[in-house]
Amino acid sequence: MVIAIDGPAGAGKSTIARALARELGFAYLDSGALYRCVALAALERSAGELPESPDALGELAREVTIELRDLPAQAPGASTCVLLDGRDVSEAIRAREVSEAASTVAAHAQVRKALLKKQRQLLAVGDWVAEGRDIGTVVAPDAAVKVFLTASARERARRRAAELGADLLTVLAEQAIRDRRDRTREHSPLQPAPDAVTLDTSARSVEQVVQEIARLARERHAGADSEF
């Protein structure tokens, strides 16, 4: 089974998807980590500047090896180690400049095509909670459960500012630019799948949202032979 969770930055996708994977015993796919890896590789190879050529970025996305591994002695989805060409970049890809670069990288069709293949290869085997911005619409359109998380712009910015230790108004302004880029890009724009359930996380706890999605998954799974 694949559970697809999409939504804008700050809606709680990563926290909720990881907790849901832990709750159900599923593997966890953070699709954003793949784009961050490509962005990090591009920045490192170009002295801190992204290549202007979409073809160069697409070629880089095809060349790099990205692995997602659950850490030892942890439940599935509890904590994931991200390896880029065999190097642990779990912390490096969360840097602010990498996050901003990843949004730009993700707008290029060549990059999305390369990483789409990698994501589908992962999801082809086993049970997954996959989160990103186009999981339910492009990566896994046949996912058993599709959820689109959202929250007010200010609440999303507040969460991000707290995570980064940054100024709220600065994050709010940067978020508006990123939202516009994600929603208006030509390839795989951010939007809910037609059959997705939309959940506003502004005033809900992580546990409340996790239990709601778990309920949806169990309802869809009710007729299957196995249980979780």
C-alpha positions as CSV (number, residue, x, y, z in Angstrom):
1,M,0.0,0.0,0.0
2,V,1.1,3.5,-0.7
3,I,-0.2,6.5,1.2
4,A,0.5,9.8,-0.6
5,I,0.7,13.0,1.4
6,D,1.2,16.2,-0.4
7,G,1.0,19.9,0.5
8,P,3.0,23.2,0.7
9,A,6.0,23.8,2.9
10,G,5.2,24.1,6.6
11,A,1.9,22.1,6.4
12,G,3.5,19.4,8.6
13,K,4.1,16.8,5.9
14,S,7.4,15.4,7.1
15,T,6.4,15.3,10.8
16,I,3.1,13.7,10.1
17,A,4.3,11.3,7.4
18,R,7.1,10.1,9.6
19,A,4.8,9.6,12.6
20,L,2.2,7.8,10.4
21,A,4.9,5.4,9.0
22,R,5.8,4.6,12.6
23,E,2.2,4.1,13.5
24,L,1.5,1.7,10.6
25,G,4.9,0.1,10.4
26,F,5.4,1.4,6.8
27,A,8.6,2.7,5.2
28,Y,8.8,6.5,4.8
29,L,9.7,8.3,1.6
30,D,10.6,12.0,1.8
31,S,10.5,13.0,-1.8
32,G,11.8,16.4,-0.9
33,A,15.1,14.8,0.3
34,L,15.8,13.7,-3.3
35,Y,15.4,17.2,-4.6
36,R,17.5,18.6,-1.8
37,C,20.2,16.0,-2.6
38,V,20.3,17.2,-6.2
39,A,20.4,20.8,-5.1
40,L,23.2,20.1,-2.6
41,A,25.2,18.3,-5.3
42,A,24.7,21.1,-7.7
43,L,25.8,23.8,-5.2
44,E,28.9,21.8,-4.2
45,R,30.0,21.2,-7.8
46,S,29.4,24.8,-8.9
47,A,31.0,26.8,-6.0
48,G,27.7,27.6,-4.4
49,E,25.8,28.7,-7.5
50,L,23.2,26.6,-9.3
51,P,23.9,25.8,-12.9
52,E,21.6,27.8,-15.2
53,S,21.2,24.9,-17.6
54,P,18.2,22.7,-16.9
55,D,19.9,19.9,-19.0
56,A,22.9,20.0,-16.7
57,L,20.7,19.7,-13.6
58,G,18.8,16.9,-15.2
59,E,22.0,15.0,-16.0
60,L,23.2,15.5,-12.4
61,A,19.9,14.1,-11.1
62,R,20.4,11.0,-13.2
63,E,24.0,10.6,-12.2
64,V,23.8,10.9,-8.4
65,T,23.0,7.9,-6.2
66,I,20.5,8.6,-3.5
67,E,19.7,6.1,-0.7
68,L,17.1,6.4,2.1
69,R,17.8,4.1,5.0
70,D,15.9,3.6,8.3
71,L,18.4,4.0,11.1
72,P,19.2,0.7,13.0
73,A,17.1,-0.2,16.0
74,Q,14.3,2.1,14.9
75,A,10.8,1.3,13.8
76,P,10.2,1.8,10.0
77,G,9.9,5.5,9.3
78,A,11.1,6.5,12.7
79,S,14.3,8.1,11.5
80,T,15.8,8.1,8.0
81,C,19.4,8.5,7.0
82,V,19.9,10.2,3.6
83,L,22.9,9.1,1.6
84,L,24.2,11.0,-1.4
85,D,26.7,9.0,-3.4
86,G,27.4,7.0,-0.2
87,R,27.8,10.1,2.0
88,D,25.4,10.9,4.9
89,V,23.9,14.3,4.0
90,S,20.9,14.0,6.4
91,E,21.8,17.3,8.1
92,A,23.4,19.1,5.1
93,I,20.3,18.9,3.0
94,R,18.3,20.8,5.6
95,A,20.4,23.9,5.4
96,R,18.4,27.0,4.4
97,E,20.3,27.7,1.2
98,V,19.8,24.1,0.1
99,S,16.1,24.3,0.8
100,E,15.8,27.4,-1.4
101,A,17.9,25.8,-4.2
102,A,15.8,22.7,-4.1
103,S,12.7,24.7,-4.9
104,T,14.4,26.1,-8.0
105,V,15.8,22.7,-9.0
106,A,12.4,21.0,-8.6
107,A,10.9,23.4,-11.2
108,H,12.9,21.8,-14.0
109,A,11.2,19.0,-16.0
110,Q,14.5,17.2,-16.6
111,V,15.1,16.9,-12.8
112,R,11.6,15.8,-12.1
113,K,11.7,13.2,-14.8
114,A,14.9,11.7,-13.4
115,L,13.7,11.7,-9.8
116,L,10.3,10.4,-10.8
117,K,11.9,7.2,-11.9
118,K,13.9,6.8,-8.7
119,Q,10.8,7.4,-6.6
120,R,8.7,4.9,-8.5
121,Q,11.4,2.3,-8.1
122,L,11.3,2.7,-4.4
123,L,7.5,2.6,-4.1
124,A,7.1,-0.5,-6.3
125,V,7.9,-2.8,-3.4
126,G,6.5,-2.8,0.1
127,D,4.2,-0.4,2.1
128,W,5.1,3.3,2.0
129,V,4.0,6.6,3.4
130,A,5.3,9.0,0.7
131,E,5.2,12.8,1.1
132,G,6.0,15.6,-1.2
133,R,4.3,18.0,-3.6
134,D,3.2,15.7,-6.5
135,I,3.0,12.2,-4.9
136,G,-0.7,11.8,-5.4
137,T,-0.9,13.5,-8.8
138,V,2.2,12.3,-10.5
139,V,4.5,9.9,-8.6
140,A,1.9,7.5,-7.3
141,P,-1.5,8.4,-8.9
142,D,-2.8,4.9,-7.9
143,A,-2.0,5.4,-4.2
144,A,-4.6,3.7,-2.0
145,V,-4.9,6.9,0.2
146,K,-4.2,10.4,-0.9
147,V,-4.1,13.3,1.5
148,F,-3.4,17.0,0.9
149,L,-2.2,18.8,4.0
150,T,-2.5,22.6,4.3
151,A,-2.4,25.3,7.0
152,S,-2.7,29.0,7.1
153,A,0.3,30.9,5.6
154,R,1.2,32.5,8.9
155,E,1.1,29.2,10.8
156,R,3.3,27.5,8.2
157,A,5.8,30.4,8.4
158,R,5.7,30.3,12.2
159,R,6.6,26.6,12.2
160,R,9.4,27.1,9.7
161,A,10.8,30.1,11.5
162,A,10.8,28.1,14.8
163,E,12.6,25.3,13.1
164,L,15.3,27.5,11.6
165,G,15.5,30.1,14.3
166,A,14.7,32.7,11.7
167,D,12.7,35.9,11.6
168,L,9.0,35.2,11.1
169,L,8.4,38.0,8.6
170,T,11.4,37.0,6.5
171,V,10.3,33.4,6.4
172,L,6.7,34.5,5.5
173,A,8.0,36.5,2.5
174,E,10.3,33.7,1.3
175,Q,7.4,31.3,1.7
176,A,5.1,33.4,-0.5
177,I,7.8,33.3,-3.3
178,R,8.2,29.5,-2.9
179,D,4.5,28.9,-2.8
180,R,4.0,30.8,-6.0
181,R,6.8,29.0,-7.7
182,D,5.5,25.6,-6.6
183,R,1.9,26.3,-7.7
184,T,2.7,28.0,-11.1
185,R,5.6,25.8,-12.4
186,E,4.8,24.2,-15.7
187,H,5.7,20.7,-14.7
188,S,3.9,19.0,-11.8
189,P,2.5,22.1,-10.1
190,L,1.5,21.8,-6.4
191,Q,-2.2,20.9,-6.3
192,P,-4.3,18.3,-4.6
193,A,-5.2,15.2,-6.5
194,P,-8.9,15.1,-7.5
195,D,-9.5,12.2,-5.1
196,A,-7.4,13.5,-2.2
197,V,-8.7,14.3,1.2
198,T,-7.7,17.8,2.3
199,L,-6.8,18.3,5.9
200,D,-6.1,21.7,7.5
201,T,-3.4,21.2,10.2
202,S,-3.5,24.8,11.5
203,A,-5.3,23.9,14.7
204,R,-4.8,20.1,14.9
205,S,-2.1,18.2,16.7
206,V,0.2,15.8,14.9
207,E,-1.5,12.9,16.7
208,Q,-4.9,14.0,15.5
209,V,-3.9,14.2,11.9
210,V,-1.9,10.9,12.1
211,Q,-4.9,9.1,13.5
212,E,-7.2,10.6,10.9
213,I,-5.0,9.4,8.0
214,A,-4.5,6.0,9.7
215,R,-8.3,5.6,9.9
216,L,-8.5,6.3,6.2
217,A,-5.8,3.8,5.4
218,R,-7.4,1.1,7.6
219,E,-10.8,1.7,5.9
220,R,-9.2,1.3,2.4
221,H,-7.3,-1.8,3.7
222,A,-10.3,-3.5,5.3
223,G,-10.9,-5.9,2.5
224,A,-7.3,-7.0,2.2
225,D,-5.9,-10.3,3.5
226,S,-3.2,-8.8,5.7
227,E,-3.7,-6.4,8.6
228,F,-1.7,-3.5,10.1
